[in-house]
Amino acid sequence: MGDVMIQSQALAAWKGWNPACPCERTVRLCFEKFAYGDFAFEENPGGGRRSSLDDEVLRTAVEANPETNTRALAEDLGVQHNAVAGHLARIGS
């Protein structure tokens, strides 16, 4: 029951904030951490997996075939398509 209260409080707080505020999921995660006494705002080291995808390899593949899509690139490079999409967003392609 406590998790439901935390989530409803988080949703109410999120709806009352400016649109430039963090996404709803981020607010929910913060409320959950606060409920368990974790008030630290620092990033946790090691969060998420490191990608084996090299930005230069991706850039070369895109330049060789600019009409391709993320799924085709991912298959060619042997990685998940969301990794390709994230790298493309980061390198601005």
Secondary structure, 3 states (H helix, E strand, C coil): CHHHHHHHHHHHHHHCCCCCCCCHHHHHHHHHHHHCCCCCCCCCCCCCCCCCCCHHHHHHHHHHCCCCCHHHHHHHHCCCHHHHHHHHHHHCC
